[in-house]
């Protein structure tokens, strides 16, 4: 007789918490339930950053942007060194196109292997950032437009990764058209990706209630760094592709070796090669900044119950025992 009121009180308390925070089956709750705003884009990612404390998997995932950017930089440097050591014909350019340095011999294998690995890491980074922006959307209470842009951004990130794979494996000696289209898709896709990402971060800061909330969601210094990188990178992209291609003049190609000779249009190719290199370098530095975005606290959604301290998305998964102890 004394046990029934106690069980009833626990059931009422548990029901109040469940209706406030979660929507779960009362008798058979799944290991992880979807919160009211449906903020969990991946159960695995939520578990990897449980309560803002990364697991071993979470720490490894957070390194993906550093590894992707670092491998990209290593690829550029190594291919440049190898092509110079082998006296490769770079068409008369002191600062060559990146593709020409990984076109043949040992440089090609280095270029193909490293950039293919970087492409895989870029896919993982895009998925992680997609999840991080989902958490940001829920915290900032952004609208449907934010979510649509987030999915569009994921599409461009995946498309750019495919372009990177194509340009890495297919050299200009194998198929110049396939390589060039892969390069255009990669560079254009990543520029669009970074522009959307920076815009979404600005949007989250804009709709935040106060400056303290803005700093918690997106630190001002980090956003300024991303903004500067995005603007300069976009300018380099415009000069490299739309403007560069429109003013480009004819250049020669050896019919036997299929090597390009840019000396007939040297000044324009110098401009395009320089802006291409700057655009790619800025892109790699932008990818580095995502390491900060993937802080454990940014990868989970805090659910706040009125009158109770903030709980993580894992901690509020309907545990009546915990709720009784807190009461």
N, C-alpha and C positions, 0 to 999 in steps of 0.2 A: 504493500500500500504506500510506503514511503518512496518507493523507487519510481512509481509512475509520474508523480509531479516533477521529479528531477529530470526524468527522460523527456517529459513534455517541455520543460523549460529549456533544455539543451536543444531540442528540435526547433522550438520557436526562435532561439538565438541563431541557430545555424541557418534557418530559413530566411531570417532578416539579412544576414550577411550575404547569403547566396543571391537574393533578389537585388541587393544593392550593388554587388560587384560582378557576379557571374550568372551564367545561364547554363546550368548543368543538370543532368538527370539525378534525382534525389537518391535513388537506391544504387545505381550502377554508374557513378561518375567516371569518365575516362581519365587516364593519367594526367592529361592536360586538357583543359576546357578552353573554349574560345570566349574571351571577354566580350562585354557588351558592344564596344566599337569594333570588334573583330580585328584585333591588332596583331595577332600572331600569324605572321606570314610563313613561319617555319618552326615546328616544334623542336627540331634539332638545334637551331640557332638559339632559341630561347633557353634550352637546356645548357648550351655551351657557355652562356653568359648569365647563369642563374643568380638572381639577387644582386646583379652587378659585379659578381666575382667570377672571373673566367675559369673554366675548366682547362685541362690540357688541350682539348680540341679548340676551345675558344682562343687560347693564346696562339695556337698555330694558325688559326684562321685570320687573326688580326695581323699577322705578318705578311699576308698575301700581297697587299699593295706595295710593301717594301721590297718583297722578292720580285714582283713583276717589274717595278721601276728599276731595281738594281740590275736585273738580268738584261733589261733593255739597254741600260747604259753600258754594261759590260760588252754586249753585242756590238754596239757602235764603236767602242774603243778597240776591241780585239780585231774587228774586221778592218778598221782603218790601219792598224799596225801591220796586219798580215798583208794587206794590199800594197802598202808602201814597201814592205820588206821584199815582196815578190815583183816589185816594179810594174804593177798592173797599170794598164792604160786607163786613165780616168777621164779621158776626153779633153784634157787641157785645163781642168778645173783644179785650183789649189784646194778649195773646199768642195769636194765632190758630193753628188747625190748619195744618200745613204745606201741606196740599192746597188750602186756601182761598186761599192767597197765589198759587198758580199755576193759577188756575181759568179765567181769561178774559183776552182781549186779548194784549198783548205778553208779559205774565207767563206765560201759558200756553205760548207758543212757547219761551220761555226754559226753562221747567220741563220741557217734553217733550224738547227737544233735549239739554240738559245731562244729565238723568237717564237718558236712553236710552244716551248715551255712557258714563255711569258704570256702567250695567248691564252693558255689554259688557266694560268693564274689570274689573268684579266677577267675571265668568265666568273671565277669564284669571287673576285673583288666586286664585280657588278652585282652579283647576287647578294653579297653581304651589304653593299650600299643600298640595294633595293629594300632589304630588311631594315636597315638603320633609318631610312627615310620613312618607312612605315611606322616605326616607333616615334619618330619626330612628328609625323602627321597626327598621331593620336595625342601626343603631349601638347602640341600647339592647337589642337582642335581645328585643323585645317579642313577645307571643304573638298568637294568632289574633284575640282580642277587640279588640286595638288596630287590626288591619287592618279588621275589620268596622266599627268605629266610624269609621275614616277614610273608608270608602266611604259610610257613612250621612251623614257630614258633607258630603261632596261632593254628595250628592243634595239636601240642604237648601240648600246654597249655590247650586246651579243653580236650584232651585225659587224661592228668594228673588229671584234675578236676573230670572226670568220675571215674578214679581209686581211688581218694580220697573218693568219695561217696561210692564206693563199700567197701573199707576197713573200712569205718566208720560204716556202717550199718551191715555188715556181719562180726561177730567176729570169732576168731579162733575156738571157741566152736561150732559155727553154721556150718561153712564150712572152714576148714583150707586152702584148695586149693584156693577157691574164694578170701579169705582174702589176702593170700600171693600174688596172681597174681595182685590183686588190689593195694597192697603196691608196688610191683615191677613196675607197670605201672605208678603209681604216682611219685615215686622217680626218676625213669629213665626219665620220661617225663619232669619233672621240671628241672632236670639237663641239659637235651638237650635244653630246653627252655632258661635257663639262659646263656648257652654257646652261643647260637645263638644271644641272645639279646646283650650280651657284645661284640660279634664280630661285630655286626651291628653298635654299638656305636663307636667302634674303626675305622670301615670303614668310618663313617661319619667324624670323626676327621681327618682321613688320606687324604681325598679328599678335605677338606676345603682349601680355598685359603691362609689363614694366621692364625696366632695364635689367633688373636682377634675373628675371625670367629669361630675357634674351640671352644674357651671358651664360645661363645654365643650358639653354637649348643649343645655341650656336655662338661661341665666343667671338667677340668683335674682331680681335686681331686675326684669328683664323679666317673669318669671312673676308677680311680685307686682303689677306694674302691670296686667297682663292680668286677674289674679284680681279686683282691686278694680273694674276697669271692668266685668267680667262680672257680679259680684254686684250692683252698683248698677244697671246696665242691666236686669238681670232683675227687680229690684224695681220699676223704673219701668214695665217692660212689664206686670207683673202688675196694677199700679194702673191703667194705661192701658186694657188690654183686658179681662181677666176680671172684675176688680173694677169698673172703670168702666162696662162694659156692663151689669153686673148691677144697678147703682144708678141707671142713667140714666133720666131722666124724659122726657116728651114735649117736643119743640121744634117750632117752626113752619117751614114752607117756603112761600115765595111761589109760587103756582101758575103765574105768568107768567114771572118771572125765574129760578125754581128756586133762588133763593138761600136759605140757611139763616139763621134768626134764633134764636140760642141764649139769648135773654134770659129765656125762661120757665124755663130750667134752667141759669142762668148759673153758679152756683157749681160744679156738677159738671162742666160743660164747661170751666171754667177749670182744674180739677184735671186733667181728661183731656188738655187741650191742653198744659199745662205738662209733664206726664209724657211725653207723646208727643215733644215737642221734646227733652227731656232724654235720652230713650231713643235717639233718632236721633243726637243729638250724641255720646253716648258710643259708639254703634256706629261712627260715623265715626272717632273717635279710636282705637278698637280696630283698625280697618282700617289706620290709620297704622302701628301697631306691627308689622304684618306685614312692613314694609320691613326691619326688623332680622332677622326670621326668614329672609328670603331672602338672607342673606349668602352669598357664593359657597361658603364652606366648608360651609354647611348643605345645599347643593344637590347635593353629590356624596357618594358612599359610599367611604370609605377601606377598602381591602382590605389586611390585614396578613399578610405571610408570615413565618413563624418565622425569626429570624435575619437579617431584612432590614428596612430602613426602610419606613415606611408608604407605600403607593402609592395613587394615586387609581384610581377605577373605569375611567378611560380608559387609564391608564398600564399596567395589568395585562392588557391585551387581547392576550395571546399574541404577544409579539415576541421570537423566539429570539435575535436579534442583541443586543437590550438585555440580555436575561438572561445571555448569554455575557459581555458586557462587565462586568456587575455581579459575576459569578463571578470 
